[in-house]
């Protein structure tokens, strides 16, 4: 359906910042909901943030990251960003970009099972 490639992960100290990027291709981007998920060792994959590509305005965040993370897009570059500020040790995880074909939808779904396309993941490690 769509191909996704994440980048921008790395090692940072608690309180620091990182910006993740997800570049996608293969389909008309306006039809997709873009999401960021993360998975820590021994934990289930969880929703972090989501965005409706068509407008870039409708967003949704996990409670654990509200006020610290921001999802945005660059329409010209077919790229979705996740700006992560005030990072905590518990943010350590592999972060995945995902896409859901969702024409005419306005809601941002949070279940990983509803996203069919995934990137390979990028590691974010926050030291404390």
C-alpha positions as CSV (number, residue, x, y, z in Angstrom):
1,X,0.0,0.0,0.0
2,X,2.6,2.5,1.1
3,X,6.3,2.3,1.9
4,X,7.6,4.0,5.0
5,X,11.2,4.8,6.2
6,X,11.9,6.2,9.7
7,X,15.0,8.1,10.7
8,X,16.3,10.3,13.5
9,X,16.5,8.0,16.5
10,X,19.5,8.0,18.8
11,X,20.8,8.3,22.3
12,X,19.9,11.4,24.4
13,X,19.9,12.4,28.0
14,X,16.7,12.8,30.0
15,X,15.3,16.2,29.3
16,X,16.7,16.3,25.8
17,X,15.0,16.4,22.4
18,X,14.9,14.4,19.2
19,X,13.0,14.7,16.0
20,X,12.0,11.6,14.1
21,X,11.2,11.6,10.4
22,X,9.1,9.3,8.4
23,X,9.1,9.5,4.6
24,X,6.4,7.6,2.7
25,X,5.8,6.7,-0.9
26,X,3.6,4.5,-3.1
27,X,0.1,6.1,-2.8
28,X,-1.7,9.4,-2.7
29,X,-0.8,10.7,0.7
30,X,-4.1,12.6,1.3
31,X,-5.9,9.3,1.9
32,X,-3.9,8.3,4.9
33,X,-3.8,8.6,8.6
34,X,-0.2,8.7,9.7
35,X,0.8,7.3,13.1
36,X,3.7,7.0,15.4
37,X,3.9,3.9,17.7
38,X,6.6,2.7,20.0
39,X,7.6,-0.6,21.6
40,X,9.8,-1.1,24.6
41,X,11.5,-4.4,25.4
42,X,8.9,-6.8,26.9
43,X,6.1,-4.4,26.2
44,X,3.3,-4.3,23.7
45,X,3.4,-1.8,20.8
46,X,1.5,1.4,21.8
47,X,0.2,4.4,20.1
48,X,2.1,7.7,20.5
49,X,0.7,10.2,18.0
50,X,-1.4,10.4,14.9
51,X,-2.2,12.9,12.1
52,X,-4.6,13.1,9.2
53,X,-2.4,13.8,6.2
54,X,-5.1,15.5,4.2
55,X,-5.1,18.5,6.5
56,X,-2.2,18.0,8.9
57,X,-4.5,19.6,11.5
58,X,-6.3,16.7,13.1
59,X,-4.0,15.2,15.6
60,X,-4.2,12.8,18.6
61,X,-1.7,12.0,21.3
62,X,-1.2,9.4,23.9
63,X,-1.7,10.8,27.4
64,X,1.9,10.0,28.3
65,X,3.3,12.3,25.7
66,X,0.8,15.2,25.6
67,X,2.6,18.5,26.0
68,X,6.0,17.0,25.1
69,X,5.6,15.5,21.7
70,X,4.3,17.1,18.5
71,X,3.4,15.4,15.2
72,X,3.5,17.4,12.0
73,X,4.0,17.0,8.3
74,X,5.9,18.4,5.4
75,X,3.5,18.0,2.4
76,X,6.1,18.8,-0.2
77,X,8.5,16.1,1.1
78,X,6.0,13.4,1.9
79,X,7.3,13.4,5.4
80,X,5.8,13.1,8.9
81,X,7.8,14.3,11.9
82,X,7.6,13.5,15.6
83,X,9.2,16.2,17.7
84,X,10.0,14.8,21.1
85,X,10.9,17.2,23.9
86,X,11.5,16.7,27.6
87,X,12.4,13.1,27.0
88,X,12.2,10.7,29.9
89,X,13.8,7.3,30.4
90,X,10.4,5.7,29.9
91,X,10.3,7.0,26.4
92,X,13.0,4.5,25.5
93,X,11.7,2.3,22.7
94,X,11.8,1.4,19.1
95,X,9.6,4.0,17.3
96,X,7.6,3.0,14.3
97,X,5.9,5.0,11.6
98,X,2.7,3.6,10.3
99,X,0.0,4.4,7.8
100,X,-3.7,3.6,7.6
101,X,-5.7,3.9,4.4
102,X,-8.6,6.0,5.7
103,X,-10.4,7.9,3.0
104,X,-13.0,10.3,4.3
105,X,-12.1,9.5,7.9
106,X,-11.6,12.2,10.4
107,X,-11.0,10.2,13.5
108,X,-7.4,9.1,14.5
109,X,-7.5,5.4,15.5
110,X,-4.9,4.2,18.0
111,X,-4.9,0.4,17.6
112,X,-1.8,-1.0,15.8
113,X,-4.0,-3.6,14.2
114,X,-5.7,-0.9,12.2
115,X,-2.5,0.3,10.5
116,X,-1.5,-1.9,7.6
117,X,1.8,-0.3,6.5
118,X,4.8,0.0,8.8
119,X,8.4,1.2,8.7
120,X,11.3,-0.8,10.0
121,X,11.6,1.3,13.2
122,X,14.2,3.5,14.7
123,X,15.7,3.2,18.2
124,X,15.3,6.0,20.7
125,X,17.3,5.6,23.9
126,X,17.0,8.1,26.8
127,X,19.5,7.9,29.5
128,X,18.7,8.9,33.1
